[in-house]
Amino acid sequence: MTQSIQIISPVDGKVYAQRPIASDAGIEAALERATAAKEPWRRTPLAERAKILTRAVAAMNAMKATMGEELAWQMGRPVRYGANEIARGFTERAEYMTAIAPDALRDVDVGPKDGFKRFIRRDPVGTVFVLAPWNYPYLTAVNSIWPALLAGDTVILKHSSKTLLVGEHFQHALAKAGLPPGVFQNLVLTHEQTDRIILSGKINHVAFTGSVIGGREVSRVAAARFVSVGLELGGKDPAYVRADANFDDAVENLVDGAFFNSGQSCCGVERIYVDQAIYPKFLEAFCALTENYALGNPLDPETTLGPMVTAKAADFVREQISNAVRAGAKAHIDAKNFRRDAAGSPYLAPQVLSNVSHKMAVMREESFGPVIGIMPVANDAEAVRLMNDSNLGLTASIWTSDAAMAETLGDQIETGTVYMNRCDYLDPALAWTGVKETGRGVTLSKLGFEAVTRVKSFHLKQKI
């Protein structure tokens, strides 16, 4: 009997869709197709590869309404936001990487030397295995898929079991755009099959986005084959609001940064430090704005906060909140004001905690849900110390009217990206990376092509 993976919708707890797991023979055939397609695709001129991918972006956008509704069913994001993942983020990243590819991939001239021609060329690495998560299923996947295809690599995508339909849309759009067979393939896989593919000897790079535990496992398996690995493993991202910040702007954007997508964002804001001079006013305004969220069925256009991806994930956040309150934290949002919120349910009301400390897990360990702890700080030095008190480091935001001070403080913060007066945004022109247990490697920007290419030096003696 053919095994399958079911998507259990957080909307109603029922099976939304199911797909058969790839057979061993099917996996082997996919690897052979990817291997056979490598050389023809590599020899395809970059300009032609770019045209195909541009058509694929258009094909994805033609399906954005359907995909937005599917995201509501698959992982709970409200339909009012779902299509924007394609129309904005996905499109911006895909178009930017396509535009800079000629410059990023061109030969590097190392300068003249009499009697010699010398340059460095970027060759495609081979076959890239993309392991994508469910929380921003199109955005996280495009970060690796587009640079790899532009560079001349073949790609195999294994998407999260919670968002299996996403991989099918990538496959459909790329095929419709004219991508040759075997260059991109979407597979439904178990974790054991994923390990076997990494160990097959036919994978040259693994791009993984997910948990720290998952990243450790991928690294362990890949080490047996000396396969390069890119890891983006989440964050416990801090924000610091100085007394000179634009107050209303900081409140509005940090509420959104904390609770958008039900807090299920690796670069979402998970802890906030506020200058003690404005702390009481900030806390009051933050709570008042949080009360405006409408928790409910994500298929309802009026819903602004959908369910978390699973009841288990929601209960994890509930436990963090309960433990913090038992340790002395104050919960400011009454969950009774939000219909549907109930223990054992994926529907979870947003929560704001004060009187928190770094002895509490909610201020140290990734929550990945709609909860935020807010602490007063006496000065910049205390803010930086607390912001750095984490084993994760993806992004950090500083809210101030002093750009020079934001840069000065940014130099002291252990993070992959420093924001001033914004948060929870990924600029494709900048390197997307992290420090500590957030992972290693870079996606996007010109540097994002480095992981999916290997350098070859040409040292040509012309005078004998």
C-alpha positions as CSV (number, residue, x, y, z in Angstrom):
1,M,0.0,0.0,0.0
2,T,1.3,3.5,-0.9
3,Q,2.0,5.6,2.1
4,S,0.8,9.2,2.2
5,I,1.2,12.4,4.2
6,Q,-1.9,14.2,5.4
7,I,-2.2,18.0,5.9
8,I,-4.3,18.5,9.0
9,S,-5.8,21.9,8.8
10,P,-5.6,24.1,11.9
11,V,-8.9,25.7,10.8
12,D,-11.1,22.7,11.7
13,G,-8.7,19.9,12.6
14,K,-9.7,17.9,9.6
15,V,-7.6,16.5,6.7
16,Y,-7.4,19.2,4.1
17,A,-5.3,17.3,1.6
18,Q,-3.0,14.3,1.4
19,R,-0.2,13.3,-1.0
20,P,1.6,10.0,-1.6
21,I,5.1,9.7,-0.3
22,A,7.7,9.1,-3.0
23,S,8.7,5.5,-3.5
24,D,12.3,4.4,-3.4
25,A,12.2,3.9,-7.2
26,G,10.7,7.3,-7.6
27,I,13.4,9.0,-5.6
28,E,16.2,7.2,-7.5
29,A,14.5,8.3,-10.8
30,A,14.3,11.9,-9.6
31,L,18.0,11.9,-8.7
32,E,18.9,10.5,-12.1
33,R,16.8,13.1,-13.8
34,A,18.5,15.9,-11.9
35,T,21.9,14.5,-12.7
36,A,21.1,14.2,-16.4
37,A,19.7,17.7,-16.5
38,K,22.7,19.4,-14.9
39,E,25.0,19.8,-17.9
40,P,22.3,21.0,-20.4
41,W,21.0,23.5,-17.9
42,R,24.4,24.7,-17.0
43,R,25.1,25.3,-20.7
44,T,21.9,27.2,-21.1
45,P,22.8,30.9,-21.3
46,L,22.1,32.9,-18.2
47,A,19.8,35.3,-20.2
48,E,17.6,32.3,-21.2
49,R,17.5,31.0,-17.6
50,A,16.5,34.4,-16.4
51,K,13.6,34.6,-19.0
52,I,12.3,31.3,-17.9
53,L,12.3,32.3,-14.2
54,T,10.7,35.7,-15.0
55,R,7.9,33.8,-16.7
56,A,7.6,31.6,-13.6
57,V,7.2,34.6,-11.4
58,A,4.2,35.7,-13.6
59,A,2.8,32.2,-13.4
60,M,3.0,32.2,-9.6
61,N,1.3,35.6,-9.4
62,A,-1.5,34.3,-11.6
63,M,-2.3,31.7,-8.8
64,K,-1.8,34.0,-5.8
65,A,-5.5,34.2,-4.8
66,T,-5.8,30.4,-4.8
67,M,-2.5,30.0,-3.0
68,G,-3.5,32.5,-0.3
69,E,-6.6,30.6,0.5
70,E,-4.7,27.4,0.6
71,L,-2.3,28.9,3.1
72,A,-5.2,29.6,5.4
73,W,-6.3,26.0,5.3
74,Q,-2.7,24.6,5.5
75,M,-1.1,26.7,8.2
76,G,-3.7,29.3,9.4
77,R,-2.7,32.6,7.9
78,P,-5.7,34.9,7.4
79,V,-6.8,35.2,3.7
80,R,-6.5,39.0,3.9
81,Y,-2.7,38.5,4.1
82,G,-2.0,35.2,2.3
83,A,-1.8,36.4,-1.3
84,N,0.7,39.1,-0.3
85,E,3.4,36.5,0.2
86,I,3.4,36.0,-3.5
87,A,2.5,39.5,-4.8
88,R,5.1,41.2,-2.6
89,G,7.8,39.2,-0.8
90,F,8.2,36.3,-3.3
91,T,8.1,38.5,-6.3
92,E,10.5,41.1,-4.9
93,R,13.0,38.5,-4.0
94,A,12.7,36.5,-7.2
95,E,12.9,39.6,-9.4
96,Y,15.8,41.1,-7.5
97,M,18.0,37.9,-7.6
98,T,17.2,37.6,-11.3
99,A,18.3,41.2,-12.0
100,I,21.6,40.9,-10.2
101,A,22.5,37.5,-11.5
102,P,24.6,38.7,-14.4
103,D,26.8,40.8,-12.2
104,A,27.0,38.3,-9.3
105,L,27.9,35.4,-11.6
106,R,30.3,37.0,-14.0
107,D,33.9,36.1,-14.1
108,V,36.1,37.9,-11.5
109,D,39.0,39.7,-13.2
110,V,42.0,39.6,-10.8
111,G,44.0,42.1,-12.7
112,P,46.6,42.1,-15.5
113,K,49.8,40.1,-15.4
114,D,52.2,40.1,-18.3
115,G,51.9,36.9,-20.4
116,F,48.9,35.6,-18.5
117,K,45.1,35.6,-18.5
118,R,43.8,35.1,-15.0
119,F,40.2,35.1,-13.7
120,I,37.9,33.3,-11.3
121,R,34.7,31.7,-12.6
122,R,31.6,30.7,-10.7
123,D,30.4,27.2,-11.8
124,P,27.1,25.8,-10.6
125,V,27.6,23.5,-7.6
126,G,25.5,20.7,-9.1
127,T,22.2,19.6,-7.5
128,V,20.8,21.7,-4.6
129,F,18.4,20.0,-2.1
130,V,16.0,22.6,-0.6
131,L,14.3,21.7,2.7
132,A,11.7,24.4,3.2
133,P,9.5,25.2,6.3
134,W,5.8,25.9,6.5
135,N,5.6,29.4,8.2
136,Y,6.5,31.4,5.1
137,P,6.5,28.6,2.6
138,Y,7.0,30.6,-0.6
139,L,9.4,33.2,0.8
140,T,11.8,30.7,2.5
141,A,11.9,28.4,-0.5
142,V,12.5,31.2,-3.1
143,N,15.6,32.3,-1.2
144,S,17.4,29.2,-2.3
145,I,15.5,28.0,-5.4
146,W,15.9,31.1,-7.5
147,P,19.7,31.7,-7.0
148,A,20.3,28.0,-7.6
149,L,18.4,27.9,-10.9
150,L,19.9,31.1,-12.0
151,A,23.4,29.8,-11.3
152,G,22.7,26.8,-13.4
153,D,22.1,24.2,-10.7
154,T,19.3,21.6,-10.7
155,V,17.0,21.7,-7.6
156,I,15.1,19.1,-5.6
157,L,12.5,20.6,-3.2
158,K,11.2,18.8,-0.1
159,H,8.6,21.1,1.5
160,S,7.2,20.8,5.0
161,S,4.5,18.2,5.5
162,K,2.2,21.0,6.7
163,T,2.4,22.9,3.4
164,L,2.8,20.2,0.8
165,L,0.7,22.1,-1.8
166,V,3.4,24.8,-2.0
167,G,5.9,22.6,-3.8
168,E,3.3,21.6,-6.4
169,H,2.8,25.3,-7.3
170,F,6.5,25.8,-7.7
171,Q,6.6,22.8,-10.0
172,H,3.6,23.9,-12.0
173,A,4.8,27.5,-12.4
174,L,8.3,26.5,-13.5
175,A,7.0,23.9,-15.9
176,K,4.6,26.4,-17.4
177,A,7.4,28.8,-17.8
178,G,9.4,26.3,-19.9
179,L,11.9,25.0,-17.4
180,P,13.4,21.8,-18.9
181,P,12.4,18.5,-17.3
182,G,14.6,17.4,-14.4
183,V,15.9,20.9,-13.6
184,F,13.4,21.4,-10.8
185,Q,11.6,18.6,-9.0
186,N,9.2,18.6,-6.0
187,L,9.2,15.4,-3.9
188,V,7.0,14.4,-0.9
189,L,9.4,12.7,1.5
190,T,9.8,11.3,5.0
191,H,12.7,12.4,7.2
192,E,14.3,9.0,6.6
193,Q,14.1,9.5,2.9
194,T,15.5,13.0,3.2
195,D,18.5,11.6,4.9
196,R,19.0,9.0,2.2
197,I,18.9,11.6,-0.5
198,I,21.6,13.7,1.3
199,L,23.7,10.5,1.6
200,S,23.1,9.5,-2.0
201,G,26.2,11.1,-3.4
202,K,24.1,13.0,-5.9
203,I,23.4,16.1,-3.8
204,N,25.9,18.9,-3.8
205,H,24.4,21.4,-1.4
206,V,21.6,21.4,1.2
207,A,19.6,24.5,2.0
208,F,17.7,24.0,5.2
209,T,15.3,26.4,7.0
210,G,13.8,25.1,10.3
211,S,14.5,24.4,13.9
212,V,17.9,24.2,15.6
213,I,17.3,20.5,16.3
214,G,16.5,19.9,12.6
215,G,19.6,21.9,11.6
216,R,21.8,19.8,13.8
217,E,20.4,16.6,12.2
218,V,20.9,17.8,8.7
219,S,24.5,18.9,9.5
220,R,25.2,15.5,11.0
221,V,24.0,13.6,8.0
222,A,25.6,15.9,5.4
223,A,29.0,15.6,7.2
224,A,29.2,11.9,6.1
225,R,29.3,13.0,2.5
226,F,31.1,16.4,2.8
227,V,28.0,18.0,1.4
228,S,27.9,21.8,2.0
229,V,24.9,23.0,4.1
230,G,23.2,26.3,4.6
231,L,21.2,26.7,7.8
232,E,18.6,29.3,8.8
233,L,17.3,28.1,12.2
234,G,15.2,30.9,13.7
235,G,15.6,33.6,16.2
236,K,14.6,35.2,19.5
237,D,14.7,38.7,17.9
238,P,14.9,41.7,20.2
239,A,13.8,45.3,19.8
240,Y,15.1,48.3,21.7
241,V,13.0,51.5,21.9
242,R,15.0,54.5,22.9
243,A,13.4,57.6,24.5
244,D,14.0,59.6,21.3
245,A,12.0,57.2,19.1
246,N,9.0,58.1,17.1
247,F,6.6,56.8,19.8
248,D,3.5,56.0,17.7
249,D,5.5,54.5,14.9
250,A,7.4,52.2,17.2
251,V,4.3,51.0,18.9
252,E,2.4,50.3,15.7
253,N,5.3,48.5,14.0
254,L,6.4,46.5,16.9
255,V,2.8,45.2,17.6
256,D,2.7,44.1,14.0
257,G,6.3,42.6,14.2
258,A,5.3,40.6,17.2
259,F,1.9,39.2,16.2
260,F,1.8,39.1,12.4
261,N,1.4,35.5,11.2
262,S,0.4,34.6,14.8
263,G,4.0,35.3,15.8
264,Q,5.2,32.4,13.6
265,S,8.1,34.2,12.0
266,C,11.8,33.4,12.4
267,C,12.5,37.2,12.2
268,G,9.5,38.3,14.2
269,V,10.0,40.4,17.3
270,E,10.0,38.2,20.4
271,R,11.2,40.5,23.1
272,I,11.2,44.3,23.6
273,Y,13.4,46.5,25.8
274,V,12.1,50.1,26.4
275,D,13.8,53.1,27.9
276,Q,12.4,53.3,31.4
277,A,11.4,57.0,30.9
278,I,8.8,56.0,28.3
279,Y,8.2,52.4,29.4
280,P,4.8,52.8,31.2
281,K,3.4,54.8,28.3
282,F,4.8,52.3,25.8
283,L,3.4,49.3,27.6
284,E,-0.1,50.9,27.8
285,A,-0.2,51.8,24.1
286,F,1.2,48.4,23.1
287,C,-1.5,46.6,25.0
288,A,-4.3,48.9,23.7
289,L,-3.3,48.2,20.1
290,T,-3.0,44.5,20.7
291,E,-6.6,44.4,21.9
292,N,-7.7,45.3,18.4
293,Y,-6.7,42.0,16.9
294,A,-9.6,39.8,15.7
295,L,-8.8,36.1,16.4
296,G,-10.9,33.8,14.3
297,N,-11.3,31.6,11.2
298,P,-8.5,32.7,8.7
299,L,-11.0,32.3,5.8
300,D,-13.0,35.2,7.2
301,P,-11.7,38.5,5.6
302,E,-12.3,40.3,8.9
303,T,-9.8,38.0,10.8
304,T,-6.5,39.5,11.5
305,L,-5.1,36.7,13.7
306,G,-5.5,33.2,12.6
307,P,-4.8,29.9,14.4
308,M,-1.3,28.7,15.0
309,V,-0.2,25.8,12.8
310,T,-1.0,23.1,15.3
311,A,-2.7,22.9,18.8
312,K,0.7,21.5,20.0
313,A,2.5,24.7,19.0
314,A,-0.2,26.8,20.6
315,D,0.0,24.8,23.9
316,F,3.8,25.3,23.9
317,V,3.3,29.0,23.9
318,R,0.5,28.7,26.5
319,E,2.9,26.9,28.8
320,Q,5.6,29.5,28.3
321,I,3.1,32.2,29.3
322,S,1.8,30.2,32.3
323,N,5.4,29.5,33.6
324,A,6.3,33.2,33.2
325,V,3.2,34.3,35.2
326,R,3.9,31.7,37.9
327,A,7.4,33.2,38.1
328,G,6.1,36.7,38.6
329,A,5.2,38.1,35.1
330,K,2.0,40.0,34.6
331,A,-0.2,39.1,31.6
332,H,-2.0,42.1,30.3
333,I,-4.4,40.6,27.7
334,D,-7.5,38.8,28.8
335,A,-7.9,35.8,26.5
336,K,-11.6,35.8,27.3
337,N,-12.0,38.8,25.1
338,F,-10.9,36.7,22.1
339,R,-13.4,34.1,21.0
340,R,-12.1,30.6,20.1
341,D,-9.1,30.8,22.4
342,A,-9.0,27.6,24.4
343,A,-6.5,25.1,25.8
344,G,-5.8,22.3,23.4
345,S,-6.8,24.5,20.4
346,P,-4.6,26.1,17.8
347,Y,-6.5,29.3,18.3
348,L,-4.4,31.4,20.7
349,A,-5.0,35.0,21.8
350,P,-2.1,37.4,21.7
351,Q,-0.4,38.1,25.0
352,V,1.7,40.9,26.4
353,L,3.8,40.2,29.5
354,S,5.5,42.7,31.8
355,N,7.6,42.2,34.9
356,V,9.6,39.7,33.0
357,S,13.2,38.7,33.3
358,H,15.8,36.6,31.5
359,K,15.2,33.9,34.1
360,M,12.0,33.1,32.2
361,A,12.0,30.9,29.1
362,V,9.7,33.3,27.3
363,M,12.6,35.8,27.2
364,R,15.3,33.3,26.3
365,E,13.8,30.5,24.2
366,E,12.1,30.9,20.9
367,S,8.3,31.1,21.3
368,F,7.3,31.2,17.6
369,G,3.8,32.4,18.7
370,P,1.8,35.5,19.6
371,V,3.4,36.4,22.9
372,I,5.8,39.2,23.7
373,G,7.7,40.2,26.9
374,I,8.5,43.9,27.4
375,M,11.2,45.1,29.9
376,P,12.3,48.5,30.9
377,V,16.0,49.3,30.6
378,A,18.1,52.1,32.2
379,N,20.4,52.9,29.3
380,D,21.8,51.7,26.0
381,A,24.4,49.5,27.7
382,E,21.8,47.5,29.5
383,A,19.7,47.2,26.4
384,V,22.6,45.8,24.4
385,R,23.6,43.4,27.2
386,L,20.0,41.9,27.3
387,M,19.7,41.8,23.5
388,N,22.9,39.7,23.3
389,D,21.7,37.4,26.1
390,S,20.4,34.7,23.7
391,N,21.8,31.6,21.9
392,L,20.1,32.9,18.7
393,G,20.9,35.9,16.5
394,L,18.9,36.6,13.4
395,T,17.7,40.2,13.5
396,A,17.5,43.1,16.0
397,S,15.8,46.4,15.7
398,I,16.6,49.8,17.3
399,W,13.9,52.5,17.4
400,T,15.5,55.9,17.6
401,S,15.8,59.3,15.8
402,D,19.6,59.1,16.0
403,A,20.9,57.2,13.0
404,A,24.5,57.4,14.2
405,M,23.6,55.9,17.5
406,A,21.7,53.1,15.8
407,E,24.8,52.2,13.8
408,T,27.0,52.4,17.0
409,L,24.7,50.1,18.9
410,G,24.2,47.8,15.9
411,D,28.0,47.2,15.9
412,Q,27.6,45.9,19.5
413,I,24.6,43.6,18.9
414,E,25.3,39.9,18.0
415,T,22.9,39.5,15.1
416,G,22.7,38.9,11.4
417,T,20.7,42.0,10.5
418,V,20.3,45.3,12.3
419,Y,17.2,47.4,11.6
420,M,16.5,51.0,12.5
421,N,12.9,51.9,12.8
422,R,11.6,48.8,11.1
423,C,11.4,45.1,11.8
424,D,10.3,41.7,10.4
425,Y,11.3,42.5,6.8
426,L,13.8,40.9,4.5
427,D,15.6,43.2,1.9
428,P,16.8,40.9,-0.9
429,A,19.7,43.3,-1.6
430,L,21.1,42.5,1.8
431,A,22.7,39.2,3.0
432,W,20.2,37.0,4.9
433,T,22.3,35.4,7.6
434,G,22.5,34.8,11.4
435,V,24.9,34.1,14.2
436,K,25.2,31.7,17.0
437,E,22.6,28.8,16.8
438,T,20.6,30.7,14.2
439,G,22.8,28.9,11.7
440,R,25.4,29.5,9.0
441,G,25.7,30.6,5.5
442,V,24.0,33.3,3.4
443,T,21.0,33.6,1.1
444,L,19.9,36.5,-1.1
445,S,22.0,39.5,-2.1
446,K,25.1,39.0,-4.4
447,L,26.5,36.8,-1.6
448,G,23.6,34.4,-1.8
449,F,25.0,33.0,-5.0
450,E,28.2,31.8,-3.3
451,A,26.5,28.8,-1.6
452,V,25.1,27.5,-4.9
453,T,28.3,27.9,-6.9
454,R,31.9,26.7,-6.7
455,V,34.8,28.8,-7.8
456,K,37.2,27.7,-10.5
457,S,40.4,29.6,-11.1
458,F,41.8,30.0,-14.6
459,H,45.6,30.7,-14.9
460,L,46.4,30.8,-18.6
461,K,49.9,31.3,-19.7
462,Q,49.8,33.0,-23.1
463,K,53.5,33.6,-23.8
464,I,55.9,30.6,-24.1
